[in-house]
Amino acid sequence: MRIARWFTAALLAVGLVNGAQAADRLVLSYVTGNAIYWDLNVAIERGFFRDEGFETSFVALQSSPSAIQQVVAGAVNLAASSPEPVIDAIQRGAADIGILVAPSAGVDWTMNVRPEIKSLADLKGKRIGVSAMKGGEPLLVRQLLAQAGLNRGDYTLIQIGVSPLKLAALQKASIDAAPLLPPSGFVAAANGLPVIADFSKLQGYPYPVYVTSRSWAKANNNGKRLSRAIAKAQQWLHDPANKAEAIAIMRKYTKQNEEIAEQTYQLYFGPNGFYLKDGLVDLAGLKRLLTSMKEDGDFTGAIEPEKYVIPRESGGLYR
C-alpha cells in the first residue's frame, strides 16, 4: 500500500495522472490599479491563461522603462508599457523584444488638476507629474499644453510614477496636475481634483502595449497561446451578458466602488468605447508616434512600425 501511494504521488508530480501536464510559467508586469489592464485580470480570473497552459505570477510595474528592462533581462514574460521605451530599447540594440498585442485603440487619460486651476492656460509655471521623463506622457502633455499656447519652458514636468502614485501626489499638492489613467482620473474628480482636458481628443497611438521577447514568443507557441488568451478576454469583456462579473473583477483589482467601476465600464464598452476586442495593434497609430518622436528629436532612423511588433507567426496581432 505504501509503495502504491508513493508511485501515485510520483506520477502526480510529473503530471502523468489523468493526463495532467505541468503548466508553463507566465510572469506578468502591469499596474493592477489601472483599469486598462482589465483583459489581463479577466484572463487570470476566468482561467483563459490557464486554459492555454500557463501558470501566472506577477511583478509590480513601477514605470514603462523599468518594465522593458525586466523583459530584456528575462525577468518577466509579458509587460505592459507605453510604446516609446520599446522603440528606444530596440534602437539601442535590444532586438529580441517586441509588441505582442494591445488592449485599446486610443489614449484614455484625463488631465486632473488642483481645484484652483481652471484651464490649461493656468498650468503656466505649474508642476505636472508624469510617470517617466521620456516617452508617451511627456510627448502628449506637451501636445496638449501647446493647444493653450504653452511651451516647454512654461511648466515643469516631475517624474512621479504610475497613476496611483500621481493621484496621491496630486492629493497632497506635491504637484499641480497630472495625466491619469482610469479609474484614477474618476477617483480624482470625485475628490475635488477636476478634469480640465481629455487626451482621447488628441490623435492617438497604441497605448499601452503588451511587450514580450521574440525568442520566448516563438518557443513552444508561447506567443500564439498568450495572444489567444488575451483576445479571448477582450471578447468576453465586450459581451453585455458579462458586465456584472466584469465589474466585479475590475473592483477586485482596482479596489474602487460601484460608481467608479460603472463610469470606467462605460468609457471602455459604452457607445463610444474604444477597448479592443481582438488585440490588434494599430500600425498606423504606431507610425504616427514614430513620426512625432522624430519631430521631437527622440527618434532617428527609418519610420518602420513593423520593426517593433512580434511577427504574426509568433503570435503578434496587428493591423
N, C-alpha and C positions, 0 to 999 in steps of 0.2 A: 504493500500500500504506500509506504514511504517513497519507494522508487517511482511508483506511478505518479505521485504528486510532484516529485522533483522533475520528472520528464515533462509533465504538462506545463509546469512553470517555465521550464526552459524553452518549450515551444512558444509560449506566450511572449517570452522575452524577445524572440527573434521574429515575432509577427507571423507565425505559421498556423496558429489556431484559427479556425473559421475564416481563413483567407485574409486575415488582417495583415497590413503592411505598415512598417514604421513610417510616420509622416515626415515630410521634409521640413526643415527649419525655415521659417519666414520671419525675418526681423524687420519690423516697420518703424519708421521715424516720422511722426507728424504731431500736430498740436490738437489733442483731443478736444480742447475747449473751443476750437474753430469749427463752425457748423459745415463749412465747405467740404470737410472730410467725412461727411455723412455716409458716403458709399463705402469707405473703409470700415467704419463702425458697423454698418449693416452686414458687410461681408463676414465680419467676425461673429456678430450676434446670430445671424441666420445660417451660419455654417457654410457659406459659399467658398471660403478659403479651405476649410476642412474637406469639403467635397472634392476639391482639386488636389488633395493630398498634402496640404500644408498645415503645420502647427505654428501658430503665430506667437511672437513675443514683441516687446515694444521698447523703444528707446526714445526718450523725450527729445523733442526738437526745440532748439533754442534760437536758431536763425537758419535761413536758407544756405548761406555759405558753409556753416558748420555741418549741415545735413549732407551737402555734396562731399565734403571731406570724409564723412563717415562712409558714403557709398564708395568713394575712391579707395579707401582703406580696407573695404570689405567688412566693415563692422555692421552694416545694415544691408538688407537686400532691396528694400524699396523706401525711398524718402520723398516726402512732399517738399517742394521747393518752388521759388519763383524761377523762371527760366534763365534769367541773366547769369546767375552763378554757374549754371550748367554750361552756358555758352562760353563763359570766361575760363572754366576749367578745361574744356575741350580745346580752346585756343592755346592754352598753356601746356597741352600735351596729354591730358587725361582722356585719351581717345576711347577708352573702354566703357565710358558711361554714355547714357542717352536717355531721352524721354520716352517712356513706355505708353502712357495714357494720360488723360486729363479728366477732371471732374466737371468743369464748367466751360461755358462759351463766352464768358465776359468777366470783367473785374467787378467784384461785389462790395467794394469798400465804401465807407462813408467817411467824410471828414467831420469828426466831432471836435468841439471846442469848449473852452471855458465859457461860463454864462455871459460874461461881459463882452464877448466877441460876437458881433452881429453879421459880419460879412467877410468874404475872403480878403478884401482890402484891409480889414482890421488886423490881419496877420502880419502886417509890416512891423518889423522889429521884434517879432514874437519867436518862441521856441516851439518847434514842431518835432514830435517824436516819430521815429521810423524804426523799422526792425533792423536795418543794416544801412550803412552809408553808401553802398553801391548796390545797384540792382533796380528792380521794378518800382519800389516805393518812391525813392528819391526822384526817379525819372518821371513818374506820373504826378507826383506832388508838384514838381517844377512846371509841368504842363498845365496843371490845374490852376496854380497861382499866377501863371503867365496870363491867364484869361482876365485876371483882375489887375494886370499891369505891374505885377511884382516880379523883380529879377532875383537872381540867386543871392545877391548881397543884401537883399531886403529882409531876410529872415534867417534863422539858424536851425539847421537840422541836427537833431541829437539822437544817437543810436540808443534805443531802449530795449528792443527785443520784440517778441511776438505780441499779438493783440491783447491778451490778458494783462501782460506787463505794461503795455502802453495805456490801457484803461486805468490801471492802478496809479500810474504816474500822472495821468490827467486828473484823476480824482483828488490827488494830493497837491495839485497845482505845481508839480515839478516841471510840467510842460504846459503849453497853452493850447495845443491842438495835436491831433494825430489821426492818420488814416486807420480805420478799424475794420476788421472782418466781422461778419455776423457770427454769433449773436452779440459780440462785444459792443458793436455800434448801437444796437437796440437797447442794450442794458445802459449804456452811457446816456442815451437820450431820455430814458425813463428816470434817470437820476440827475436830471438837470444839466446835462452836458450835450447841448443840441447839435443836430446835423446842419451844417451850412452848405454842403455840397455832396453830390453823388458821383463817384468815379465812373459808374457804369455809362455815363453820358459821354465819356471820352472814347476815342477809337481804341478798342481794347486789343488784347492779345491773350494767349493761353496763360491763365494764372489761377491757381497754381498748376504745377505739372507733377507727375509721379515719375521719379527717376530711378534707374537701376543700372546694373553692369551688363554690358553686351555679352560678355562671356558667360555670366550667370544665367542670363535670359535664354541663351542658346542651349545651355546644358540641360538635359533631362526635360525639355519642353517647359522649363520654368516660366519663361516669358509668356507663352501662349496660355498656360494654365492660370497665371496670375491676371493677365488682362481679361480672360474669360470670366473669372470670378468677380472682378471689379465691374465689368459691363453688366453682368447679371444683377449685381447690387443696384446699379443705376436704373436698370429696367424695373426692378422691384419697387424702387422709390417712386417711380412715375405712375404706378398703379394706384388710383384713388382708394381702392379697397384696403391698401396697406397703410393709409395715412395715420391711423391711431397708433399702430405699432411703430411706425417710422418716427413719430413724435416722441413716443416713449423711449426709443433708442437714443434719439437726439438729446433728450433730457438727462438720460443716464450719463452720457459722456460730457455734456456741457454744464450740467448742474443748474439749468435755467428753469424758470417757471413756465406754466402752460401758455401764458400770453406771449412771452418772448418766443417760445417754440413755434407758436402759430404764426407769428409775424415772419419768422425765418422760413417756415414751410411755404408761405405764400410768395415770398421773394423768389424761391427757387423753383417751385412747382405750380404756382398760380398762373393766371392767363398770360403774363409776360415773363414767366420764369425762364431762366437760362441754364438750369442744371442739365448736364448731358445725360443721355440715355444709352450711349454707345461708346463712350470713352475716347472718341476720335479727337486727336489733337489738330487744331486748325493751323495748317501750314501757312495760309495767307496771313493770319494774325502773327505768327512767328516771324514771317518776313517783314511785317510792319515794325515789329520790335527790333529786329536786326538793323533796319533802316534808321530807326530813331536812335539806337545806340551808336551807330556810325556817325550820325549827325551830331551827337552829343560828345563824341570823342572817346566813347567807352568800348569801341569795337573797331577793328581793322580787318581787312580781308574781304573775300567774296561773300555776297549775301546768298547763302545756300541753306535754307531751313532744313532740307532733308538730311544735312550733315549731323543734325543734333537729335534725331529721333532713332529709336530702336527699329531695325528692319522688320517688315511685316512677317517675314519667315521666322522671326524670333519672338513674335507676339506684339510688336508695335502696332498701335492703332492710330491712324491719322488720315486726314483728307486734304 
